[in-house]
């Protein structure tokens, strides 16, 4: 699955300026965490160790990182996705898919053989590592924490890792495997930008064993996260009163999106409260017709009957989508 949120392709083919488009190609919260004025020092000086420690302390609390686990921050989880395969021991990696394709690309580029599987139950005997996105993107499938711990124990005997991309785990409590970090060879990736609606901040975290966290921190080098990102991240992750009402608001809006899609003949086949995966026999034709009306969603090379829709931000956007589908 390729990235969403870049209208370059859409505008090149169908015209229009970016502000004319209704962009539903991302899985990013359309109601971002409110950013207050940042101190001038966030922009004018290099990030301090104290600023980084404040961010990591807030992340530890927000993500419920156990005492025996390490955590490292980076300029987005994409940087961590590309780094991990180069720190891993030799050996093949199983990737549960279809899913976000940057995982496969990064492990392949680092020289690891890829075994594509549909479920962790299909884990091949020859692989050393495994990667799973949980909830999965795009179908929202969730693997429970106890099952992930079982697979991590298997990979531990092979001197390998289980990498769990929890980019969308913020939308639902209790699905993270974080409790097993530090005890098993698990690497959890957490994306700040999606749930908090601030993808441009470029902030992500890896939660893993202290040793691996230190190795990653060394390779990333000093000032891996910008001063503004440190300040905004620490403030948002520490705001416990923002999380629950945001989850409720997202869940309510996605029900409205489901209604629009079902009325247009789609079958909802998966997703989270930040996006929906929907099936329609004419999906590719509808994708093009929507683009002609300046509405951009996600299509897939591997499934001609599926589209993924991000969350419209308000009633006007929902109405615009409904009207476009009706034509």
C-alpha positions as CSV (number, residue, x, y, z in Angstrom):
1,X,0.0,0.0,0.0
2,X,1.4,3.4,-1.0
3,X,1.2,6.6,1.0
4,X,-1.9,8.7,1.0
5,X,-2.1,12.4,1.4
6,X,-0.1,13.5,-1.6
7,X,-2.5,15.0,-4.2
8,X,0.3,15.5,-6.8
9,X,-0.8,12.5,-8.9
10,X,-4.5,13.4,-8.6
11,X,-4.0,17.0,-9.7
12,X,-1.7,16.0,-12.5
13,X,-4.3,13.8,-14.0
14,X,-7.6,15.5,-13.0
15,X,-6.6,19.1,-12.5
16,X,-7.5,21.6,-9.8
17,X,-5.7,23.1,-6.9
18,X,-5.1,21.3,-3.7
19,X,-7.7,23.3,-1.8
20,X,-10.4,22.2,-4.3
21,X,-9.9,18.6,-3.4
22,X,-11.6,16.5,-0.7
23,X,-8.7,14.3,0.3
24,X,-9.8,11.0,1.8
25,X,-6.7,9.2,0.9
26,X,-5.1,9.3,4.4
27,X,-5.9,7.7,7.7
28,X,-5.2,10.9,9.7
29,X,-7.5,12.4,12.3
30,X,-9.2,15.3,10.6
31,X,-9.5,17.1,13.9
32,X,-5.9,17.7,15.0
33,X,-4.7,18.3,18.5
34,X,-4.7,22.1,19.1
35,X,-1.2,23.6,19.0
36,X,-0.6,26.5,21.3
37,X,2.1,29.0,20.6
38,X,5.5,27.4,21.0
39,X,8.4,29.1,22.9
40,X,10.8,30.9,20.6
41,X,13.6,28.6,21.9
42,X,11.9,25.6,20.2
43,X,12.7,27.3,16.8
44,X,15.9,29.1,17.6
45,X,18.1,26.6,19.4
46,X,19.1,22.9,19.1
47,X,16.8,20.5,20.9
48,X,18.0,19.9,24.5
49,X,18.4,16.6,26.3
50,X,15.8,17.8,28.8
51,X,13.3,18.4,26.0
52,X,13.8,14.9,24.7
53,X,13.4,13.4,28.1
54,X,10.2,15.3,28.7
55,X,8.8,13.9,25.4
56,X,9.9,10.3,26.2
57,X,8.4,10.5,29.7
58,X,5.1,11.6,28.3
59,X,5.3,8.8,25.6
60,X,6.0,6.2,28.3
61,X,2.9,7.2,30.2
62,X,0.7,7.6,27.2
63,X,1.7,4.2,25.7
64,X,2.0,2.4,29.0
65,X,5.6,1.4,28.4
66,X,6.8,-1.1,31.1
67,X,9.7,-0.2,33.3
68,X,11.9,-2.8,31.7
69,X,11.5,-1.6,28.2
70,X,13.3,1.1,26.3
71,X,11.8,3.8,24.1
72,X,13.4,6.0,21.4
73,X,11.9,8.9,19.4
74,X,12.6,9.6,15.7
75,X,11.4,12.0,13.0
76,X,8.4,9.7,12.1
77,X,8.0,6.0,12.1
78,X,9.1,5.8,8.5
79,X,12.6,6.5,9.6
80,X,12.4,3.6,12.1
81,X,10.9,1.3,9.5
82,X,13.9,1.9,7.3
83,X,16.4,1.6,10.1
84,X,15.3,-1.6,11.8
85,X,16.1,-4.1,9.0
86,X,19.7,-2.8,8.9
87,X,20.1,-3.5,12.6
88,X,18.5,-6.9,12.5
89,X,20.4,-10.2,12.4
90,X,20.6,-12.0,9.0
91,X,17.6,-14.1,8.0
92,X,14.4,-14.0,6.2
93,X,11.4,-12.0,7.4
94,X,7.7,-12.9,7.2
95,X,5.4,-9.9,6.6
96,X,1.7,-10.3,7.3
97,X,-0.3,-8.7,4.4
98,X,-1.6,-7.2,2.4
99,X,-0.4,-4.2,4.3
100,X,1.6,-1.0,4.2
101,X,4.3,-1.8,1.6
102,X,7.1,0.2,3.1
103,X,7.9,-2.6,5.5
104,X,8.6,-5.1,2.7
105,X,10.6,-2.4,0.7
106,X,12.8,-1.6,3.7
107,X,13.6,-5.2,4.6
108,X,14.2,-6.1,1.0
109,X,16.5,-3.1,0.5
110,X,18.5,-4.3,3.5
111,X,19.1,-7.7,1.9
112,X,16.5,-9.8,3.8
113,X,14.4,-12.4,1.9
114,X,10.7,-11.7,2.2
115,X,8.0,-14.3,3.0
116,X,4.6,-12.9,2.4
117,X,2.0,-14.5,4.6
118,X,-1.7,-13.9,5.3
119,X,-1.7,-14.7,9.0
120,X,0.9,-15.3,11.8
121,X,-0.4,-18.9,11.9
122,X,1.4,-19.4,8.6
123,X,4.8,-18.4,10.0
124,X,7.4,-20.3,8.0
125,X,10.0,-22.4,9.8
126,X,12.9,-20.7,8.0
127,X,12.2,-17.0,8.9
128,X,14.1,-15.3,11.7
129,X,11.9,-12.2,11.9
130,X,8.2,-11.2,11.4
131,X,6.4,-7.9,10.8
132,X,2.7,-7.3,11.5
133,X,0.7,-4.1,11.4
134,X,-1.8,-4.1,14.2
135,X,-4.5,-2.9,13.6
136,X,-3.7,-3.8,10.0
137,X,-3.8,-1.2,7.3
138,X,-6.1,-1.3,5.3
139,X,-8.4,-4.0,6.7
140,X,-8.2,-3.1,10.4
141,X,-7.7,-6.7,11.4
142,X,-6.5,-7.0,15.1
143,X,-4.3,-9.7,16.5
144,X,-4.6,-9.9,20.3
145,X,-1.6,-9.2,22.5
146,X,-1.3,-12.8,23.8
147,X,-1.0,-14.2,20.3
148,X,1.7,-11.7,19.5
149,X,3.6,-12.7,22.6
150,X,3.4,-16.3,21.5
151,X,4.9,-15.5,18.1
152,X,7.6,-13.4,19.7
153,X,8.6,-16.3,21.9
154,X,8.9,-18.5,18.8
155,X,11.1,-15.9,17.1
156,X,13.2,-15.5,20.3
157,X,14.3,-19.1,19.9
158,X,15.4,-18.2,16.3
159,X,17.3,-15.1,17.6
160,X,14.9,-12.9,15.7
161,X,12.4,-10.1,16.3
162,X,8.7,-9.5,16.0
163,X,8.1,-6.0,14.7
164,X,4.6,-4.7,15.4
165,X,3.5,-1.5,13.7
166,X,0.8,0.0,15.9
167,X,0.3,3.2,13.8
168,X,-3.4,3.0,14.4
169,X,-3.5,1.5,17.9
170,X,-4.4,4.8,19.6
171,X,-8.0,4.6,18.4
172,X,-8.8,1.6,20.6
173,X,-7.6,0.8,24.1
174,X,-6.2,-2.6,25.1
175,X,-4.9,-3.9,21.7
176,X,-1.2,-3.0,22.2
177,X,1.4,-5.6,22.9
178,X,3.4,-3.1,24.9
179,X,3.3,-5.1,28.1
180,X,5.5,-7.8,26.5
181,X,8.2,-5.3,25.5
182,X,11.5,-5.7,27.4
183,X,10.7,-9.4,28.1
184,X,10.5,-10.6,24.5
185,X,12.2,-9.6,21.3
186,X,9.4,-7.2,20.3
187,X,9.7,-3.9,18.6
188,X,6.6,-1.7,18.7
189,X,6.3,1.3,16.4
190,X,4.0,4.1,17.4
191,X,3.0,6.9,15.1
192,X,2.2,10.2,16.7
193,X,0.8,12.0,13.6
194,X,-2.2,9.8,12.8
195,X,-4.3,9.8,15.9
196,X,-3.2,13.3,16.9
197,X,-3.9,14.6,13.4
198,X,-0.4,16.2,13.1
199,X,1.4,14.1,10.4
200,X,3.5,17.1,9.4
201,X,5.2,17.1,12.8
202,X,7.1,13.9,11.8
203,X,7.3,12.1,15.1
204,X,7.3,8.4,15.9
205,X,8.5,6.0,18.6
206,X,10.1,2.5,18.9
207,X,9.4,0.6,22.1
208,X,11.6,-2.4,22.6
209,X,14.4,-3.9,24.7
210,X,16.7,-1.3,26.3
211,X,19.7,-2.6,24.4
212,X,18.0,-2.3,21.0
213,X,16.6,1.1,21.9
214,X,20.1,2.3,22.7
215,X,21.5,0.9,19.4
216,X,18.8,2.7,17.5
217,X,19.4,6.0,19.4
218,X,23.1,5.8,18.5
219,X,22.4,5.2,14.8
220,X,19.8,8.0,14.7
221,X,22.3,10.4,16.2
222,X,21.8,13.6,18.2
223,X,18.8,15.9,17.5
224,X,16.8,13.2,15.7
225,X,13.6,15.0,16.6
226,X,13.1,18.7,16.0
227,X,12.5,21.2,18.8
228,X,8.9,22.0,17.7
229,X,8.1,18.2,17.5
230,X,9.5,17.7,21.0
231,X,7.3,20.4,22.5
232,X,4.1,19.5,20.7
233,X,4.6,15.8,21.2
234,X,5.2,16.2,25.0
235,X,2.1,18.4,25.4
236,X,-0.2,16.2,23.3
237,X,0.9,12.9,24.7
238,X,0.5,14.3,28.3
239,X,-3.0,15.5,27.7
240,X,-5.0,12.5,28.9
241,X,-8.3,14.4,28.8
242,X,-8.1,14.8,25.0
243,X,-7.8,11.1,24.2
244,X,-11.2,9.6,25.2
245,X,-13.5,12.3,23.7
246,X,-11.4,12.1,20.5
247,X,-11.9,8.3,20.3
248,X,-15.6,8.8,20.8
249,X,-15.8,11.6,18.2
250,X,-14.0,9.5,15.6
251,X,-16.2,6.5,16.3
252,X,-19.3,8.5,15.8
253,X,-18.0,10.1,12.5
254,X,-17.0,6.8,11.0
255,X,-20.5,5.4,11.5
256,X,-21.8,8.3,9.4
257,X,-19.1,7.5,6.8
258,X,-20.3,3.9,6.8
259,X,-23.9,5.1,6.1
260,X,-22.8,7.1,3.1
261,X,-20.8,4.2,1.6
262,X,-23.5,1.6,2.3
263,X,-26.2,3.8,0.7
264,X,-23.9,4.0,-2.4
265,X,-23.8,0.2,-2.7
266,X,-20.5,-0.5,-0.9
267,X,-19.9,-3.3,1.6
268,X,-17.8,-2.3,4.6
269,X,-15.2,-5.0,4.9
270,X,-12.8,-3.5,7.5
271,X,-10.9,-0.5,8.8
272,X,-10.6,1.5,12.0
273,X,-12.3,4.7,13.1
274,X,-9.8,6.6,11.1
275,X,-10.5,4.9,7.7
276,X,-12.8,2.4,6.1
277,X,-12.1,-0.4,3.6
278,X,-15.1,-0.9,1.3
279,X,-15.9,-3.3,-1.4
280,X,-17.8,-2.5,-4.7
281,X,-17.7,-4.4,-7.9
282,X,-17.1,-1.1,-9.8
283,X,-14.6,0.2,-7.3
284,X,-12.0,1.3,-9.9
285,X,-14.6,3.1,-12.0
286,X,-15.9,4.8,-8.9
287,X,-12.4,5.8,-7.9
288,X,-12.0,7.6,-11.2
289,X,-15.5,9.2,-11.1
290,X,-14.8,10.6,-7.7
291,X,-11.4,11.9,-8.8
292,X,-13.2,13.7,-11.7
293,X,-15.2,15.5,-9.0
294,X,-12.0,16.3,-7.0
295,X,-12.5,13.6,-4.3
296,X,-9.4,11.4,-3.7
297,X,-9.5,8.0,-2.0
298,X,-7.3,4.9,-2.1
299,X,-7.4,2.1,-4.7
300,X,-5.2,-1.0,-4.7
301,X,-3.2,-2.8,-7.3
302,X,-3.9,-6.2,-5.6
303,X,-7.7,-5.8,-5.3
304,X,-9.8,-4.2,-8.1
305,X,-13.0,-4.2,-5.9
306,X,-11.7,-2.4,-2.9
307,X,-11.3,1.3,-2.0
308,X,-10.2,2.9,1.3
309,X,-11.8,6.1,2.5
310,X,-10.3,8.3,5.2
311,X,-12.6,10.2,7.6
312,X,-14.4,13.3,6.2
313,X,-14.1,16.1,8.7
314,X,-17.6,17.5,8.8
315,X,-21.2,17.1,7.5
316,X,-20.4,19.2,4.4
317,X,-17.6,16.8,3.4
318,X,-19.9,13.8,4.0
319,X,-22.6,15.4,1.9
320,X,-20.1,16.1,-0.9
321,X,-19.0,12.5,-0.9
322,X,-22.6,11.2,-0.9
323,X,-23.6,13.5,-3.8
324,X,-20.6,12.5,-5.8
325,X,-21.3,8.8,-5.3
326,X,-25.0,9.4,-6.2
327,X,-24.0,10.6,-9.7
